[in-house]
């Protein structure tokens, strides 16, 4: 049934979605309204996350200057100019490209999300972990 459902959604349509993640259903024992002994779901508070996002946006605004764009709005030439990968990160993308038959549009999305992950971590370089994480946000459908 799952494969039949996914078959109804076209590849080009899915290519236009930047983040594709599966959110599994919680089991009854995992759900709590604040009972004792239940670990917190988030390591960071909402306020901490908000501050990281604002800092990442500031980094992007400085990087792109008068263009008035953010990572998600980068186009082909801009991606090549502003998204520089470490050699190991490039190897991860090359492996993913051949293993998962990714389109050019998918690769561009992964690169832009990688740039954003690096910005959230306040690192100028896109490290190996960044495209690996971005790939995880794109490939959940591949398991069906």
SEMAR-108431 format. One record per residue (C-alpha): x, y, z; residue in three letters; chain. Coordinates in steps of 0.001 Angstrom, whole numbers. Each point is the difference from the previous one (the first is absolute). Last residue first. Example, Ala and Ser with C-alpha at 12.3 -4.5 7.8 and 13.67 -1.06 7.14 Angstrom:
2
<<13670, -1060, 7140>, 'Ser', 'A'>
<<-1370, -3440, 660>, 'Ala', 'A'>
END
This chain:
144
<<9943, 2204, 602>, 'Unk', 'A'>
<<3469, 973, 1277>, 'Unk', 'A'>
<<542, 2595, -2699>, 'Unk', 'A'>
<<-2823, 2134, 1409>, 'Unk', 'A'>
<<2244, 979, 2928>, 'Unk', 'A'>
<<2571, 1403, -2390>, 'Unk', 'A'>
<<-218, 3762, 130>, 'Unk', 'A'>
<<493, 1022, 3647>, 'Unk', 'A'>
<<2615, -2707, 472>, 'Unk', 'A'>
<<1875, 1450, -2956>, 'Unk', 'A'>
<<191, 3339, 1823>, 'Unk', 'A'>
<<1610, -1739, 2985>, 'Unk', 'A'>
<<2657, -1605, -2198>, 'Unk', 'A'>
<<392, 3316, -1825>, 'Unk', 'A'>
<<857, 1660, 3346>, 'Unk', 'A'>
<<2032, -2784, 1619>, 'Unk', 'A'>
<<2813, 268, -2541>, 'Unk', 'A'>
<<587, 3664, 804>, 'Unk', 'A'>
<<-1326, 3022, -1840>, 'Unk', 'A'>
<<2482, 2684, 899>, 'Unk', 'A'>
<<-1172, 3291, 1504>, 'Unk', 'A'>
<<-1098, -1562, 3272>, 'Unk', 'A'>
<<-2640, 1658, 2196>, 'Unk', 'A'>
<<-1728, -3321, 781>, 'Unk', 'A'>
<<-3246, 1371, -1422>, 'Unk', 'A'>
<<2031, 1337, -2920>, 'Unk', 'A'>
<<1422, -3463, -680>, 'Unk', 'A'>
<<-3521, -1442, 19>, 'Unk', 'A'>
<<-1082, 2764, -2394>, 'Unk', 'A'>
<<2839, -739, -2459>, 'Unk', 'A'>
<<-904, -3708, 148>, 'Unk', 'A'>
<<-3651, 901, -743>, 'Unk', 'A'>
<<1162, 1926, -3065>, 'Unk', 'A'>
<<2229, -2879, -1153>, 'Unk', 'A'>
<<-2763, -2578, 524>, 'Unk', 'A'>
<<-2426, 2139, -2007>, 'Unk', 'A'>
<<2522, 332, -2835>, 'Unk', 'A'>
<<568, -3767, 32>, 'Unk', 'A'>
<<-3744, -602, -177>, 'Unk', 'A'>
<<-340, 2346, -3000>, 'Unk', 'A'>
<<2820, -1839, -1766>, 'Unk', 'A'>
<<-1936, -3212, 484>, 'Unk', 'A'>
<<1006, -2677, 2465>, 'Unk', 'A'>
<<520, -3570, -1161>, 'Unk', 'A'>
<<137, -1299, 3604>, 'Unk', 'A'>
<<3299, -1887, -127>, 'Unk', 'A'>
<<1738, 2044, -2704>, 'Unk', 'A'>
<<-855, 3426, 1381>, 'Unk', 'A'>
<<389, -1155, 3588>, 'Unk', 'A'>
<<3569, -1113, -670>, 'Unk', 'A'>
<<820, 3310, -1715>, 'Unk', 'A'>
<<-1584, 1912, 2880>, 'Unk', 'A'>
<<2072, -1865, 2581>, 'Unk', 'A'>
<<3147, 551, -2071>, 'Unk', 'A'>
<<-683, 3750, -128>, 'Unk', 'A'>
<<-256, 59, 3798>, 'Unk', 'A'>
<<3373, -1753, 201>, 'Unk', 'A'>
<<1560, 2669, -2229>, 'Unk', 'A'>
<<-1406, 2806, 2132>, 'Unk', 'A'>
<<-2889, 1806, -1633>, 'Unk', 'A'>
<<-336, 3585, -1205>, 'Unk', 'A'>
<<-3548, 1326, -320>, 'Unk', 'A'>
<<271, 3737, -691>, 'Unk', 'A'>
<<1309, 253, -3579>, 'Unk', 'A'>
<<-1304, -3253, -1454>, 'Unk', 'A'>
<<-3400, 571, 1641>, 'Unk', 'A'>
<<-36, 3563, -1331>, 'Unk', 'A'>
<<598, -1263, -3526>, 'Unk', 'A'>
<<-2930, -2435, 213>, 'Unk', 'A'>
<<-2553, 2053, 1971>, 'Unk', 'A'>
<<-147, 773, 3721>, 'Unk', 'A'>
<<-3442, 689, 1497>, 'Unk', 'A'>
<<183, -2601, 2766>, 'Unk', 'A'>
<<3254, 1476, 1247>, 'Unk', 'A'>
<<-1490, 3445, 649>, 'Unk', 'A'>
<<-385, 2965, -2339>, 'Unk', 'A'>
<<158, 3792, 273>, 'Unk', 'A'>
<<2523, 360, -2828>, 'Unk', 'A'>
<<1420, 3015, 1839>, 'Unk', 'A'>
<<2191, -2118, 2233>, 'Unk', 'A'>
<<3, -3731, -743>, 'Unk', 'A'>
<<2466, -1009, 2723>, 'Unk', 'A'>
<<-1115, 2604, 2531>, 'Unk', 'A'>
<<-3670, -953, -384>, 'Unk', 'A'>
<<951, -3667, 212>, 'Unk', 'A'>
<<1927, 439, 3248>, 'Unk', 'A'>
<<-2911, 2018, 1419>, 'Unk', 'A'>
<<-2390, -2790, -971>, 'Unk', 'A'>
<<2214, -2507, 1823>, 'Unk', 'A'>
<<30, 2204, 3123>, 'Unk', 'A'>
<<-3803, 275, -92>, 'Unk', 'A'>
<<-280, -3770, -341>, 'Unk', 'A'>
<<2397, -598, 2889>, 'Unk', 'A'>
<<-1954, 2464, 2165>, 'Unk', 'A'>
<<-3311, -1716, -818>, 'Unk', 'A'>
<<1485, -3373, 926>, 'Unk', 'A'>
<<1099, 1365, 3363>, 'Unk', 'A'>
<<-3467, 1502, 585>, 'Unk', 'A'>
<<-1699, -3260, -897>, 'Unk', 'A'>
<<2113, -1740, 2612>, 'Unk', 'A'>
<<2789, -2297, -1072>, 'Unk', 'A'>
<<329, -3666, 935>, 'Unk', 'A'>
<<-3550, -704, -1094>, 'Unk', 'A'>
<<-2199, -2925, 1007>, 'Unk', 'A'>
<<594, 339, 3741>, 'Unk', 'A'>
<<555, -3295, 1799>, 'Unk', 'A'>
<<-3043, -1568, 1675>, 'Unk', 'A'>
<<711, -1094, 3547>, 'Unk', 'A'>
<<-2949, 1838, 1483>, 'Unk', 'A'>
<<-2938, 983, -2182>, 'Unk', 'A'>
<<47, 3113, -2132>, 'Unk', 'A'>
<<-2862, -562, -2416>, 'Unk', 'A'>
<<1483, -3269, -1120>, 'Unk', 'A'>
<<238, -1994, -3187>, 'Unk', 'A'>
<<2739, -2593, -450>, 'Unk', 'A'>
<<-1965, -2715, 1826>, 'Unk', 'A'>
<<-2936, 445, -2386>, 'Unk', 'A'>
<<2211, -432, -3036>, 'Unk', 'A'>
<<654, 3098, -2053>, 'Unk', 'A'>
<<-737, -124, -3733>, 'Unk', 'A'>
<<3021, 405, -2210>, 'Unk', 'A'>
<<787, 3322, -1662>, 'Unk', 'A'>
<<1517, -753, -3379>, 'Unk', 'A'>
<<2061, 2748, -1521>, 'Unk', 'A'>
<<-4, 1689, -3371>, 'Unk', 'A'>
<<1678, 3396, 52>, 'Unk', 'A'>
<<529, 2075, -3137>, 'Unk', 'A'>
<<-3141, -964, -1924>, 'Unk', 'A'>
<<344, 749, -3721>, 'Unk', 'A'>
<<1540, -3386, -755>, 'Unk', 'A'>
<<-3148, -1638, 1429>, 'Unk', 'A'>
<<-2028, 1546, -2836>, 'Unk', 'A'>
<<2539, -1138, -2603>, 'Unk', 'A'>
<<-149, -3540, 1427>, 'Unk', 'A'>
<<-3779, -258, -330>, 'Unk', 'A'>
<<-2250, -906, 2885>, 'Unk', 'A'>
<<-2409, -2807, -873>, 'Unk', 'A'>
<<2723, -2637, 300>, 'Unk', 'A'>
<<495, 1057, 3607>, 'Unk', 'A'>
<<-3521, -1230, 809>, 'Unk', 'A'>
<<482, -3303, -1826>, 'Unk', 'A'>
<<3336, -520, 1789>, 'Unk', 'A'>
<<-1688, 588, 3359>, 'Unk', 'A'>
<<-2832, -2370, -834>, 'Unk', 'A'>
END
